[in-house]
């Protein structure tokens, strides 16, 4: 499910291990804007999380409908997989077979989701698979429901950081497919290491060192943090041959940790830049929590990223029963709307019929008079039409083969060369030739069939041959068409 439609303010909630984060994205005259933010340390809450959520929503007058929540990166397992297919249905089936192999938990104990990272011309697709324990998702969803809110979607923080990065630093996405930019989003007790390339996240890894450790004991933890970052880069470049990391951007609480960027530059030998958390974003003036030093330990990158681009989430960890409930609710609303529309249409048609009855006889009389006047001219027109049809049929008979050859020429790609074309003007054309590979033959047959010119395309044979140490595919394709 790619997009979620919201016309009202959208509220995003993160229930982490040590912080409760809430942000509202509301419509304004300038577009959508981050209008409200609440950051509360869980250790300071002396009540159940559900009660705290209800109180915060009431105090800030937040929208309870269409709430989006997400799981922090360190609570999910992410795997990069590659499948020999580009068909979404086939990929979905392959992912289903792989899920239980990537985790020690049974299928009943987990939720999973995946997004396509890239596809290549060889027919392979790279997929990012995300797996989370069912209990981690359920306890968050239940807390939000208990507080009186409706959960629309459960996402993953990594996708939120990517959304934030694409708004704050869009110039970092270039046409160079090997150029990679690393974003390390430093949160209170963990950091999300993400590699951005070709317009999206292609690699992610959780580093279990956060701002709490780095700010309190920098000398003890910065070396381990740098080692983990270097190890993550080595893992990524080991998987992606030829990829080159050109820059590291420290987001979240990273800019508040003095000396961290310098320590990373020294260890990695790569330019390290501190990110601006609200760059290119509309933030309401009343949102002043980002200037509060008490929140220097916290990252809002994922929170803001999901809030400002909630319609562009690919990963969906929403429980299945909640998805079914949501679909049924949508269908109920659709049926209600359809009922109202149907009633309105019946009433409108009835009105038209009643109006038509009064004018029908007069109209028929006028029509008969006009037919009587036009009858002599219509005979001349009918004679002309017959002559035109005769000429058109003659032209079509002469032009059928030319038109057919022209269409075949347009549809034949460079990878395919034709050695013979046999045309039966009644219903078929037989094409013989060679292609670089068997896959090119099947793609060519599919292109012919999808063109709309041919009713059916059959491949009589397609075999691999070798000539002068070069393999090629020899084939014969029959295209059936209706004579025009």
C-alpha positions in Angstrom: 0.0 0.0 0.0 1.8 3.0 -1.2 -0.1 6.0 -0.1 -2.4 7.1 2.7 -4.7 10.0 2.1 -5.1 12.6 4.8 -7.0 15.9 4.5 -6.9 16.8 8.2 -3.9 17.2 10.4 -1.7 14.1 10.6 -0.3 13.1 13.9 2.8 10.9 14.1 3.8 9.0 17.3 7.0 7.2 18.2 7.0 5.1 21.4 10.6 4.3 21.8 12.6 2.7 24.6 13.2 5.9 26.5 11.3 8.7 24.7 7.7 9.4 23.6 7.7 11.6 20.5 4.7 13.2 18.9 4.4 15.6 15.9 1.5 17.0 14.1 1.6 18.0 10.4 -1.2 20.4 9.6 -2.4 22.2 6.4 -1.8 25.9 6.2 -1.9 28.7 3.5 1.7 27.8 2.6 1.2 24.1 2.5 1.6 21.5 5.2 3.6 22.6 8.3 4.9 21.0 11.5 2.5 22.7 13.8 2.9 20.8 17.2 5.7 18.8 18.8 5.8 17.0 22.1 8.9 15.1 23.4 8.6 13.4 26.8 11.1 11.1 28.5 9.3 7.8 29.5 11.2 7.8 32.8 9.3 11.0 33.7 5.9 9.6 33.0 4.2 8.3 36.2 1.3 6.7 34.4 0.6 4.1 31.7 1.7 5.1 28.2 -1.9 5.1 26.9 -2.9 7.5 29.7 0.0 9.8 28.9 -0.9 9.8 25.2 -4.5 10.7 26.0 -3.4 13.5 28.2 -0.9 14.9 25.7 -3.4 14.8 22.9 -5.9 16.6 25.0 -3.4 19.3 26.2 -2.2 20.0 22.6 -5.6 19.5 20.9 -4.1 16.9 18.5 -6.1 15.1 15.8 -7.0 11.6 16.9 -8.0 10.3 13.5 -5.5 8.9 11.0 -2.6 8.5 13.5 0.7 7.1 12.1 3.2 5.4 14.3 6.5 3.7 13.6 9.1 1.3 15.0 12.6 2.6 15.8 15.3 1.0 13.6 17.0 -0.9 16.5 13.7 -2.8 17.1 13.4 -4.3 13.6 15.5 -6.7 11.6 16.4 -5.5 8.0 17.7 -7.8 5.3 18.9 -6.9 1.8 17.8 -9.6 -0.6 18.1 -10.1 -4.4 15.6 -12.1 -6.5 15.7 -13.2 -10.2 12.5 -11.5 -11.2 11.0 -8.0 -11.8 7.4 -9.1 -11.4 5.9 -7.6 -8.2 3.7 -10.7 -7.6 6.6 -13.1 -8.0 8.8 -11.0 -5.7 6.0 -10.9 -3.1 5.8 -14.7 -3.2 9.6 -15.1 -2.9 9.7 -12.7 0.0 7.0 -14.8 1.7 9.2 -17.8 1.4 12.3 -16.0 2.8 10.8 -14.3 5.8 11.0 -17.2 8.3 14.5 -18.0 7.1 15.8 -14.6 8.1 14.6 -14.7 11.8 14.6 -17.3 14.6 10.9 -16.6 15.2 7.9 -18.4 13.6 5.7 -16.7 11.1 3.0 -16.2 13.7 5.4 -14.3 15.9 6.4 -11.6 13.4 5.1 -8.9 11.1 7.1 -8.2 7.9 7.1 -5.7 5.0 9.4 -5.1 2.1 10.2 -2.4 -0.5 11.9 -2.7 -3.9 15.2 -0.9 -3.8 16.2 -1.3 -7.5 15.8 -3.5 -10.6 18.4 -4.2 -13.3 18.3 -5.1 -17.0 19.3 -8.7 -16.2 16.0 -9.2 -14.5 17.1 -9.1 -10.9 15.5 -7.0 -8.2 17.0 -5.9 -4.9 14.6 -5.8 -2.0 14.8 -4.4 1.5 12.9 -6.8 3.9 11.9 -5.6 7.3 10.9 -7.9 10.1 9.6 -7.1 13.6 8.3 -9.2 16.5 4.5 -9.1 16.6 4.6 -8.2 20.3 6.6 -5.0 19.7 4.0 -3.8 17.1 0.9 -4.9 19.0 1.9 -3.3 22.3 2.3 0.1 20.6 -0.9 -0.2 18.6 -2.9 -1.3 21.6 -1.5 1.7 23.7 -2.6 4.1 21.0 -6.0 2.5 20.7 -6.4 2.5 24.4 -5.7 6.3 24.4 -8.7 6.7 22.0 -6.8 7.2 18.7 -7.2 5.3 15.3 -4.0 3.9 13.9 -3.8 4.3 10.2 -0.4 2.9 9.6 2.7 1.4 11.3 6.0 2.3 9.6 9.7 2.1 10.2 12.0 5.0 11.4 14.5 4.3 8.6 12.0 5.4 6.0 11.2 8.5 8.0 14.9 9.4 8.1 15.0 9.0 4.3 11.9 11.2 3.8 13.5 13.9 6.0 16.8 13.6 4.1 15.1 13.9 0.7 13.5 17.2 1.8 16.5 18.6 3.6 19.2 17.6 1.2 17.6 16.8 -2.2 20.8 18.0 -4.0 22.7 14.9 -2.6 20.8 12.7 -5.0 22.6 12.8 -8.3 22.7 10.8 -11.6 25.9 9.0 -10.6 24.7 5.5 -9.7 27.8 4.7 -7.7 27.8 7.9 -5.6 26.7 7.0 -2.1 26.0 9.3 0.9 25.8 7.9 4.4 23.3 9.4 6.9 23.9 8.5 10.5 20.9 9.6 12.5 22.0 9.7 16.2 19.1 9.2 18.6 19.2 8.9 22.4 20.2 5.3 22.8 21.0 4.1 19.3 22.0 5.4 15.8 20.5 4.5 12.4 23.2 4.0 9.7 21.7 4.5 6.3 23.3 4.6 2.8 21.5 6.8 0.3 22.0 6.1 -3.4 20.1 6.4 -6.7 17.3 8.4 -4.9 16.6 6.1 -2.0 18.0 4.0 0.9 19.9 0.9 -0.2 21.5 -0.2 3.0 20.8 0.3 6.7 22.3 -1.0 10.0 21.6 -0.2 13.6 24.5 1.1 15.8 23.7 0.5 19.5 25.5 3.7 20.5 23.5 6.9 20.9 23.7 10.4 22.3 23.3 9.2 25.9 26.6 7.4 25.8 28.4 9.9 23.5 27.5 13.0 25.5 28.1 11.6 29.0 31.3 9.6 28.2 32.6 10.8 24.9 36.2 9.5 25.3 34.8 6.0 26.2 32.3 5.7 23.4 33.4 7.8 20.3 36.0 5.2 19.2 33.4 2.4 19.3 30.9 4.6 17.4 33.5 5.4 14.7 34.5 1.7 14.5 30.9 0.7 14.0 30.4 3.3 11.3 33.6 2.1 9.5 32.4 -1.5 9.8 29.1 -0.6 8.3 30.7 1.2 5.4 32.9 -1.8 4.8 29.9 -4.1 4.8 28.0 -1.9 2.4 30.9 -1.6 -0.1 31.5 -5.3 0.2 27.9 -6.0 -1.0 27.9 -3.2 -3.6 31.0 -3.5 -5.8 32.1 -0.2 -7.2 29.9 1.9 -4.9 31.8 4.9 -3.3 30.9 6.7 -0.1 31.6 10.4 -0.7 30.1 12.0 2.4 28.8 11.2 5.8 25.9 13.4 7.2 25.3 13.4 11.0 21.7 14.0 11.7 19.5 13.9 14.8 21.5 14.6 18.0 24.8 14.3 16.1 25.3 18.0 15.8 25.0 18.4 19.6 27.9 16.0 20.3 31.0 18.2 20.3 33.9 16.6 18.4 32.0 13.7 17.0 32.2 14.8 13.3 36.0 15.4 13.7 36.5 12.0 15.2 34.5 10.3 12.4 36.4 12.2 9.7 39.7 11.0 11.2 38.6 7.4 11.4 36.8 7.2 8.1 38.9 9.6 5.9 35.6 10.9 4.5 34.0 14.3 4.8 31.6 14.4 7.7 28.9 17.2 7.8 26.5 18.1 10.7 22.9 18.2 9.5 20.5 21.0 10.1 17.4 19.2 11.6 14.7 21.6 10.1 16.4 22.5 6.8 13.8 23.2 4.0 10.9 22.5 6.4 8.0 24.6 7.5 8.0 24.7 11.3 5.4 26.8 13.2 6.9 29.5 15.3 5.3 28.1 18.4 7.3 24.8 18.0 10.3 25.7 20.2 11.2 22.4 21.7 14.2 22.1 19.3 15.9 25.0 21.0 15.5 23.4 24.5 18.8 21.9 25.6 16.9 19.2 27.5 16.2 17.6 24.1 19.8 17.7 22.7 19.9 13.9 23.2 16.9 13.3 20.8 16.5 12.9 17.1 13.4 14.2 15.4 14.5 13.2 11.8 12.2 10.1 11.5 9.4 11.9 13.3 9.4 14.9 10.9 10.2 12.8 7.9 7.1 10.6 8.3 5.0 13.6 9.3 5.8 15.7 6.2 5.7 12.7 3.7 3.3 10.3 5.2 1.8 9.6 1.7 5.1 8.2 0.5 5.6 5.3 2.9 6.4 1.9 1.3 7.0 -0.2 4.4 3.8 -1.1 6.3 4.1 -3.1 9.6 0.4 -2.6 10.4 -1.2 -5.8 12.0 -3.3 -7.8 9.6 -6.5 -7.6 11.6 -6.2 -3.8 11.7 -5.7 -3.8 7.9 -8.9 -5.9 7.4 -10.8 -3.6 9.8 -9.5 -0.6 7.9 -10.6 -2.0 4.5 -14.0 -2.9 5.9 -14.4 0.7 7.2 -13.4 2.1 3.8 -15.9 -0.2 2.0 -18.7 0.8 4.4 -18.0 4.5 3.6 -17.8 3.7 -0.1 -21.2 1.8 0.0 -22.8 4.7 1.9 -21.5 7.2 -0.7 -22.6 4.9 -3.5 -26.1 4.7 -2.0 -26.4 8.4 -1.8 -25.1 8.8 -5.4 -27.5 6.1 -6.7 -30.5 7.8 -5.1 -29.4 11.1 -6.5 -29.0 9.7 -10.0 -32.4 8.0 -9.9 -34.0 11.2 -8.9 -32.2 13.2 -11.6 -33.1 10.6 -14.3 -36.7 10.7 -13.2 -36.7 14.5 -13.5 -35.2 14.3 -17.0 -37.8 11.7 -18.1 -40.7 13.8 -16.8 -39.3 16.9 -18.6 -38.8 14.9 -21.8 -42.4 13.6 -21.9 -43.8 17.1 -22.3 -41.5 18.0 -25.2 -41.3 14.6 -26.9 -44.2 14.9 -29.3 -43.3 18.4 -30.5 -39.8 17.3 -31.1 -40.9 14.3 -33.2 -43.0 16.5 -35.4 -40.2 18.9 -36.0 -37.9 16.0 -36.8 -40.3 14.5 -39.3 -40.5 17.8 -41.1 -36.7 18.1 -41.3 -36.4 14.5 -42.6 -38.9 15.1 -45.4 -36.9 18.2 -46.5 -33.6 16.4 -46.4 -34.7 13.2 -48.1 -33.6 14.3 -51.7 -30.2 15.4 -50.5 -29.7 12.3 -48.4 -30.0 10.1 -51.5 -27.2 12.0 -53.1 -25.1 11.7 -50.0 -25.7 7.9 -49.8 -24.5 7.5 -53.4 -21.3 9.5 -52.6 -20.8 7.3 -49.4 -20.9 4.1 -51.5 -18.3 5.5 -53.9 -16.1 6.6 -51.1 -16.3 3.2 -49.4 -15.4 1.5 -52.7 -12.3 3.7 -53.1 -11.3 3.2 -49.4 -11.6 -0.6 -49.8 -9.4 -0.5 -52.8 -6.8 1.6 -51.1 -6.9 -0.6 -48.0 -6.4 -3.7 -50.1 -3.3 -2.2 -51.6 -1.9 -0.8 -48.4 -2.4 -3.8 -46.0 1.1 -5.3 -46.5 2.8 -1.9 -46.4 1.0 -1.0 -43.2 1.8 -4.3 -41.6 5.5 -4.1 -42.5 5.6 -0.5 -41.2 4.1 -1.6 -37.8 6.6 -4.6 -37.6 9.5 -2.2 -38.3 8.4 0.2 -35.5 8.1 -2.6 -33.0 11.4 -4.4 -33.7 14.1 -3.4 -31.2 17.8 -3.2 -32.0 18.5 -6.5 -30.2 16.4 -8.3 -32.8 17.1 -8.7 -36.5 14.7 -10.3 -39.0 15.8 -12.6 -41.8 12.4 -13.4 -43.3 8.9 -12.0 -43.2 6.1 -14.1 -44.7 2.7 -12.4 -44.9 -0.6 -14.2 -45.4 -2.9 -11.3 -46.2 -5.8 -13.1 -44.7 -4.8 -13.4 -41.1 -1.2 -13.9 -40.2 2.5 -12.8 -40.6 5.4 -15.1 -39.9 8.7 -13.5 -38.7 12.0 -15.3 -38.7 15.2 -13.9 -37.3 17.8 -13.8 -34.6 18.3 -12.0 -31.3 21.0 -11.5 -28.8 19.4 -13.8 -26.2 16.2 -15.9 -25.7 14.9 -13.2 -23.3 15.0 -10.7 -26.1 12.8 -13.0 -28.2 10.2 -13.3 -25.5 10.3 -9.6 -24.9 9.8 -9.0 -28.6 6.9 -11.4 -28.8 5.3 -9.6 -25.8 5.9 -6.2 -27.4 4.1 -7.4 -30.6 1.2 -8.8 -28.7 0.8 -5.7 -26.5 0.9 -3.3 -29.5 -2.8 -3.7 -30.2 -2.1 -4.3 -33.9 -2.0 -8.1 -33.5 -4.7 -10.2 -31.9 -2.3 -13.1 -30.9 1.4 -13.8 -31.1 2.8 -17.3 -30.9 6.5 -18.3 -30.7 6.9 -21.4 -32.9 10.4 -22.0 -31.8 13.3 -20.1 -30.1 16.6 -21.9 -29.8 20.1 -20.8 -28.8 22.8 -21.3 -31.4 26.5 -20.5 -31.7 28.3 -18.9 -34.7 31.9 -17.7 -34.6 32.0 -18.4 -30.9 29.0 -16.0 -30.4 25.7 -17.2 -29.0 22.5 -16.0 -30.4 18.8 -16.9 -30.3 17.2 -18.2 -33.6 13.4 -17.9 -33.6 10.2 -18.0 -35.6 7.2 -15.9 -34.4 3.6 -16.0 -35.9 1.5 -12.9 -35.5 -2.2 -13.2 -36.1 -4.2 -10.1 -37.1 -7.6 -9.2 -38.3 -7.5 -7.8 -41.9 -8.3 -4.1 -41.8 
